[in-house]
Amino acid sequence: EDNGVAEVLRIQGVLEKGDMHESGEVVCGLLNKLRDMRLSYKTLEARKIGITVNALKK
């Protein structure tokens, strides 16, 4: 799961940058990758990835 945590942090960094040059396709790809990862709720909660993902809705 340590590799997964590193990947979550990488994805979170890209999403938090909010770089408007990132295409919707790239963002969707990152969200799909997060969806497919096998991480515990505790890990996801500790990284606060939900806050990052919810901010994309705005």
VOLUM-170229 format. One record per atom (N, C-alpha, C, O): residue in one letter; chain; x, y, z. Coordinates in pm, whole numbers, plus 50000, padded with zeros to 5 digits. Each point is the difference from the previous one (the first is absolute). Example, Ala and Ser with C-alpha at 12.3 -4.5 7.8 and 13.67 -1.06 7.14 Angstrom:
// VOLUM-170229
<site loro="A" kelo="A" x="51319" y="49431" z="50780"/>
<site loro="A" kelo="A" x="49911" y="50119" z="50000"/>
<site loro="A" kelo="A" x="50090" y="50120" z="50000"/>
<site loro="A" kelo="A" x="50104" y="49998" z="50066"/>
<site loro="S" kelo="A" x="49861" y="50107" z="49862"/>
<site loro="S" kelo="A" x="50082" y="50119" z="50006"/>
<site loro="S" kelo="A" x="49923" y="50109" z="50073"/>
<site loro="S" kelo="A" x="50051" y="50111" z="50017"/>
//
This chain:
// VOLUM-170229
<site loro="E" kelo="A" x="50082" y="49880" z="50000"/>
<site loro="E" kelo="A" x="49918" y="50120" z="50000"/>
<site loro="E" kelo="A" x="50086" y="50126" z="50000"/>
<site loro="E" kelo="A" x="49951" y="50107" z="49965"/>
<site loro="D" kelo="A" x="50177" y="49882" z="50074"/>
<site loro="D" kelo="A" x="50088" y="50117" z="50000"/>
<site loro="D" kelo="A" x="50016" y="50059" z="49861"/>
<site loro="D" kelo="A" x="50001" y="50122" z="49984"/>
<site loro="N" kelo="A" x="50012" y="49792" z="49914"/>
<site loro="N" kelo="A" x="50008" y="50050" z="49863"/>
<site loro="N" kelo="A" x="49871" y="50069" z="49962"/>
<site loro="N" kelo="A" x="50002" y="50100" z="49928"/>
<site loro="G" kelo="A" x="49886" y="49848" z="50121"/>
<site loro="G" kelo="A" x="49871" y="50061" z="49973"/>
<site loro="G" kelo="A" x="49989" y="50137" z="50062"/>
<site loro="G" kelo="A" x="49944" y="50092" z="49939"/>
<site loro="V" kelo="A" x="50108" y="49922" z="50181"/>
<site loro="V" kelo="A" x="49997" y="50130" z="50068"/>
<site loro="V" kelo="A" x="50081" y="50102" z="49921"/>
<site loro="V" kelo="A" x="49956" y="50113" z="49982"/>
<site loro="A" kelo="A" x="50160" y="49847" z="49970"/>
<site loro="A" kelo="A" x="50083" y="50090" z="49920"/>
<site loro="A" kelo="A" x="49926" y="50041" z="49873"/>
<site loro="A" kelo="A" x="50007" y="50116" z="49959"/>
<site loro="E" kelo="A" x="49923" y="49791" z="49980"/>
<site loro="E" kelo="A" x="49925" y="50031" z="49877"/>
<site loro="E" kelo="A" x="49882" y="50093" z="50030"/>
<site loro="E" kelo="A" x="49971" y="50090" z="49922"/>
<site loro="V" kelo="A" x="49961" y="49887" z="50191"/>
<site loro="V" kelo="A" x="49891" y="50090" z="50040"/>
<site loro="V" kelo="A" x="50054" y="50141" z="50019"/>
<site loro="V" kelo="A" x="49938" y="50096" z="49955"/>
<site loro="L" kelo="A" x="50175" y="49916" z="50110"/>
<site loro="L" kelo="A" x="50060" y="50133" z="50022"/>
<site loro="L" kelo="A" x="50037" y="50066" z="49868"/>
<site loro="L" kelo="A" x="49983" y="50121" z="49984"/>
<site loro="R" kelo="A" x="50068" y="49801" z="49922"/>
<site loro="R" kelo="A" x="50037" y="50055" z="49869"/>
<site loro="R" kelo="A" x="49876" y="50051" z="49927"/>
<site loro="R" kelo="A" x="49998" y="50111" z="49947"/>
<site loro="I" kelo="A" x="49899" y="49806" z="50051"/>
<site loro="I" kelo="A" x="49875" y="50037" z="49934"/>
<site loro="I" kelo="A" x="49939" y="50121" z="50068"/>
<site loro="I" kelo="A" x="49953" y="50093" z="49933"/>
<site loro="Q" kelo="A" x="50047" y="49906" z="50199"/>
<site loro="Q" kelo="A" x="49944" y="50112" z="50075"/>
<site loro="Q" kelo="A" x="50073" y="50129" z="49966"/>
<site loro="Q" kelo="A" x="49937" y="50105" z="49984"/>
<site loro="G" kelo="A" x="50195" y="49888" z="50005"/>
<site loro="G" kelo="A" x="50078" y="50118" z="49964"/>
<site loro="G" kelo="A" x="49960" y="50057" z="49865"/>
<site loro="G" kelo="A" x="49988" y="50121" z="49984"/>
<site loro="V" kelo="A" x="49993" y="49791" z="49919"/>
<site loro="V" kelo="A" x="49959" y="50044" z="49866"/>
<site loro="V" kelo="A" x="49862" y="50065" z="50006"/>
<site loro="V" kelo="A" x="49978" y="50106" z="49941"/>
<site loro="L" kelo="A" x="49930" y="49830" z="50130"/>
<site loro="L" kelo="A" x="49863" y="50053" z="50009"/>
<site loro="L" kelo="A" x="49994" y="50131" z="50077"/>
<site loro="L" kelo="A" x="49924" y="50089" z="49965"/>
<site loro="E" kelo="A" x="50157" y="49923" z="50140"/>
<site loro="E" kelo="A" x="49998" y="50122" z="50081"/>
<site loro="E" kelo="A" x="50061" y="50119" z="49928"/>
<site loro="E" kelo="A" x="49964" y="50114" z="50027"/>
<site loro="K" kelo="A" x="50129" y="49859" z="49881"/>
<site loro="K" kelo="A" x="50060" y="50110" z="49926"/>
<site loro="K" kelo="A" x="49893" y="50080" z="49928"/>
<site loro="K" kelo="A" x="50014" y="50121" z="49979"/>
<site loro="G" kelo="A" x="49880" y="49810" z="49985"/>
<site loro="G" kelo="A" x="49891" y="50068" z="49932"/>
<site loro="G" kelo="A" x="50043" y="50063" z="49869"/>
<site loro="G" kelo="A" x="49943" y="50100" z="49957"/>
<site loro="D" kelo="A" x="50155" y="49842" z="49981"/>
<site loro="D" kelo="A" x="50051" y="50051" z="49874"/>
<site loro="D" kelo="A" x="49892" y="49987" z="49894"/>
<site loro="D" kelo="A" x="49963" y="49890" z="49960"/>
<site loro="M" kelo="A" x="49987" y="50221" z="49997"/>
<site loro="M" kelo="A" x="49891" y="49999" z="49903"/>
<site loro="M" kelo="A" x="50045" y="49947" z="49864"/>
<site loro="M" kelo="A" x="49918" y="49980" z="49910"/>
<site loro="H" kelo="A" x="50212" y="49999" z="50075"/>
<site loro="H" kelo="A" x="50049" y="49942" z="49875"/>
<site loro="H" kelo="A" x="49981" y="49849" z="49997"/>
<site loro="H" kelo="A" x="50011" y="49937" z="49895"/>
<site loro="E" kelo="A" x="49961" y="50006" z="50222"/>
<site loro="E" kelo="A" x="49973" y="49856" z="50004"/>
<site loro="E" kelo="A" x="49864" y="49976" z="49933"/>
<site loro="E" kelo="A" x="49900" y="50062" z="50036"/>
<site loro="S" kelo="A" x="50099" y="49850" z="49870"/>
<site loro="S" kelo="A" x="49874" y="49973" z="49930"/>
<site loro="S" kelo="A" x="49907" y="49919" z="50088"/>
<site loro="S" kelo="A" x="50044" y="49934" z="50095"/>
<site loro="G" kelo="A" x="49830" y="50071" z="49874"/>
<site loro="G" kelo="A" x="49901" y="49920" z="50071"/>
<site loro="G" kelo="A" x="50033" y="49853" z="49990"/>
<site loro="G" kelo="A" x="49972" y="49922" z="50091"/>
<site loro="E" kelo="A" x="50087" y="50040" z="49797"/>
<site loro="E" kelo="A" x="50038" y="49861" z="49980"/>
<site loro="E" kelo="A" x="50108" y="49957" z="50100"/>
<site loro="E" kelo="A" x="49995" y="49889" z="50053"/>
<site loro="V" kelo="A" x="50101" y="50199" z="49973"/>
<site loro="V" kelo="A" x="50106" y="49970" z="50096"/>
<site loro="V" kelo="A" x="49942" y="49988" z="50140"/>
<site loro="V" kelo="A" x="50032" y="49907" z="50073"/>
<site loro="V" kelo="A" x="49882" y="50188" z="49964"/>
<site loro="V" kelo="A" x="49938" y="49998" z="50133"/>
<site loro="V" kelo="A" x="49916" y="49874" z="50017"/>
<site loro="V" kelo="A" x="50007" y="49934" z="50104"/>
<site loro="C" kelo="A" x="49915" y="50032" z="49795"/>
<site loro="C" kelo="A" x="49918" y="49878" z="50007"/>
<site loro="C" kelo="A" x="50088" y="49876" z="50014"/>
<site loro="C" kelo="A" x="49967" y="49908" z="50074"/>
<site loro="G" kelo="A" x="50144" y="50091" z="49855"/>
<site loro="G" kelo="A" x="50093" y="49888" z="50010"/>
<site loro="G" kelo="A" x="50055" y="49985" z="50140"/>
<site loro="G" kelo="A" x="50012" y="49888" z="50052"/>
<site loro="L" kelo="A" x="50023" y="50224" z="50011"/>
<site loro="L" kelo="A" x="50051" y="49996" z="50137"/>
<site loro="L" kelo="A" x="49893" y="49953" z="50097"/>
<site loro="L" kelo="A" x="50027" y="49921" z="50090"/>
<site loro="L" kelo="A" x="49851" y="50129" z="49893"/>
<site loro="L" kelo="A" x="49890" y="49958" z="50088"/>
<site loro="L" kelo="A" x="49970" y="49851" z="49982"/>
<site loro="L" kelo="A" x="49972" y="49931" z="50098"/>
<site loro="N" kelo="A" x="50033" y="50021" z="49780"/>
<site loro="N" kelo="A" x="49979" y="49856" z="49976"/>
<site loro="N" kelo="A" x="50110" y="49918" z="50065"/>
<site loro="N" kelo="A" x="49974" y="49892" z="50053"/>
<site loro="K" kelo="A" x="50148" y="50158" z="49941"/>
<site loro="K" kelo="A" x="50111" y="49928" z="50063"/>
<site loro="K" kelo="A" x="49978" y="49992" z="50152"/>
<site loro="K" kelo="A" x="50022" y="49895" z="50060"/>
<site loro="L" kelo="A" x="49935" y="50215" z="50000"/>
<site loro="L" kelo="A" x="49970" y="49999" z="50144"/>
<site loro="L" kelo="A" x="49890" y="49899" z="50031"/>
<site loro="L" kelo="A" x="50008" y="49926" z="50098"/>
<site loro="R" kelo="A" x="49890" y="50072" z="49819"/>
<site loro="R" kelo="A" x="49888" y="49909" z="50021"/>
<site loro="R" kelo="A" x="50046" y="49854" z="49999"/>
<site loro="R" kelo="A" x="49951" y="49918" z="50078"/>
<site loro="D" kelo="A" x="50141" y="50051" z="49835"/>
<site loro="D" kelo="A" x="50044" y="49862" z="49983"/>
<site loro="D" kelo="A" x="50105" y="49955" z="50102"/>
<site loro="D" kelo="A" x="50030" y="49881" z="50009"/>
<site loro="M" kelo="A" x="50024" y="50212" z="50068"/>
<site loro="M" kelo="A" x="50102" y="49964" z="50098"/>
<site loro="M" kelo="A" x="49936" y="49932" z="50120"/>
<site loro="M" kelo="A" x="49888" y="50033" z="50040"/>
<site loro="R" kelo="A" x="50183" y="49873" z="50017"/>
<site loro="R" kelo="A" x="49953" y="49926" z="50118"/>
<site loro="R" kelo="A" x="50065" y="50060" z="50124"/>
<site loro="R" kelo="A" x="50103" y="49953" z="50046"/>
<site loro="L" kelo="A" x="49834" y="50152" z="50007"/>
<site loro="L" kelo="A" x="50052" y="50068" z="50118"/>
<site loro="L" kelo="A" x="49897" y="49995" z="50111"/>
<site loro="L" kelo="A" x="49879" y="49999" z="49975"/>
<site loro="S" kelo="A" x="50169" y="49999" z="50146"/>
<site loro="S" kelo="A" x="49908" y="49997" z="50114"/>
<site loro="S" kelo="A" x="49935" y="50137" z="50019"/>
<site loro="S" kelo="A" x="50053" y="50103" z="49958"/>
<site loro="Y" kelo="A" x="49832" y="49896" z="50105"/>
<site loro="Y" kelo="A" x="49930" y="50124" z="50031"/>
<site loro="Y" kelo="A" x="50089" y="50089" z="50087"/>
<site loro="Y" kelo="A" x="50005" y="50121" z="49982"/>
<site loro="K" kelo="A" x="50066" y="49816" z="50111"/>
<site loro="K" kelo="A" x="50088" y="50075" z="50090"/>
<site loro="K" kelo="A" x="50106" y="50077" z="49921"/>
<site loro="K" kelo="A" x="50029" y="50116" z="50031"/>
<site loro="T" kelo="A" x="50029" y="49820" z="49870"/>
<site loro="T" kelo="A" x="50101" y="50066" z="49916"/>
<site loro="T" kelo="A" x="49939" y="50116" z="49924"/>
<site loro="T" kelo="A" x="50057" y="50109" z="49996"/>
<site loro="L" kelo="A" x="49828" y="49868" z="49943"/>
<site loro="L" kelo="A" x="49935" y="50106" z="49924"/>
<site loro="L" kelo="A" x="49961" y="50116" z="50089"/>
<site loro="L" kelo="A" x="50015" y="50117" z="49963"/>
<site loro="E" kelo="A" x="49935" y="49853" z="50155"/>
<site loro="E" kelo="A" x="49960" y="50104" z="50094"/>
<site loro="E" kelo="A" x="50122" y="50081" z="50047"/>
<site loro="E" kelo="A" x="49993" y="50122" z="50009"/>
<site loro="A" kelo="A" x="50117" y="49810" z="50020"/>
<site loro="A" kelo="A" x="50120" y="50067" z="50047"/>
<site loro="A" kelo="A" x="50057" y="50095" z="49894"/>
<site loro="A" kelo="A" x="50057" y="50104" z="50034"/>
<site loro="R" kelo="A" x="49930" y="49861" z="49840"/>
<site loro="R" kelo="A" x="50052" y="50083" z="49892"/>
<site loro="R" kelo="A" x="49902" y="50109" z="49957"/>
<site loro="R" kelo="A" x="50035" y="50088" z="49922"/>
<site loro="K" kelo="A" x="49843" y="49905" z="50130"/>
<site loro="K" kelo="A" x="49896" y="50100" z="49969"/>
<site loro="K" kelo="A" x="49977" y="50014" z="49849"/>
<site loro="K" kelo="A" x="49974" y="50109" z="49950"/>
<site loro="I" kelo="A" x="50035" y="49780" z="49981"/>
<site loro="I" kelo="A" x="49981" y="50002" z="49855"/>
<site loro="I" kelo="A" x="49857" y="50038" z="49964"/>
<site loro="I" kelo="A" x="49976" y="50057" z="49893"/>
<site loro="G" kelo="A" x="49929" y="49912" z="50194"/>
<site loro="G" kelo="A" x="49860" y="50036" z="49974"/>
<site loro="G" kelo="A" x="49981" y="50150" z="49988"/>
<site loro="G" kelo="A" x="49921" y="50046" z="49917"/>
<site loro="I" kelo="A" x="50149" y="50030" z="50165"/>
<site loro="I" kelo="A" x="49991" y="50146" z="49994"/>
<site loro="I" kelo="A" x="50051" y="50049" z="49865"/>
<site loro="I" kelo="A" x="49941" y="50088" z="49938"/>
<site loro="T" kelo="A" x="50169" y="49855" z="50018"/>
<site loro="T" kelo="A" x="50057" y="50038" z="49870"/>
<site loro="T" kelo="A" x="49904" y="49967" z="49886"/>
<site loro="T" kelo="A" x="49979" y="50082" z="49911"/>
<site loro="V" kelo="A" x="49963" y="49799" z="50093"/>
<site loro="V" kelo="A" x="49909" y="49958" z="49894"/>
<site loro="V" kelo="A" x="49874" y="50086" z="50002"/>
<site loro="V" kelo="A" x="49952" y="50041" z="49894"/>
<site loro="N" kelo="A" x="49993" y="49986" z="50223"/>
<site loro="N" kelo="A" x="49880" y="50082" z="50008"/>
<site loro="N" kelo="A" x="50024" y="50142" z="49950"/>
<site loro="N" kelo="A" x="49909" y="50062" z="49945"/>
<site loro="A" kelo="A" x="50211" y="49990" z="50073"/>
<site loro="A" kelo="A" x="50032" y="50135" z="49953"/>
<site loro="A" kelo="A" x="49993" y="50008" z="49847"/>
<site loro="A" kelo="A" x="49980" y="50108" z="49945"/>
<site loro="L" kelo="A" x="50037" y="49780" z="49988"/>
<site loro="L" kelo="A" x="49994" y="49999" z="49853"/>
<site loro="L" kelo="A" x="49859" y="50028" z="49949"/>
<site loro="L" kelo="A" x="49983" y="50045" z="49887"/>
<site loro="K" kelo="A" x="49918" y="49928" z="50196"/>
<site loro="K" kelo="A" x="49861" y="50022" z="49959"/>
<site loro="K" kelo="A" x="49968" y="50148" z="49984"/>
<site loro="K" kelo="A" x="49909" y="50037" z="49927"/>
<site loro="K" kelo="A" x="50165" y="50045" z="50142"/>
<site loro="K" kelo="A" x="49969" y="50144" z="50002"/>
<site loro="K" kelo="A" x="50053" y="50072" z="49880"/>
<site loro="K" kelo="A" x="49982" y="50121" z="49988"/>
//
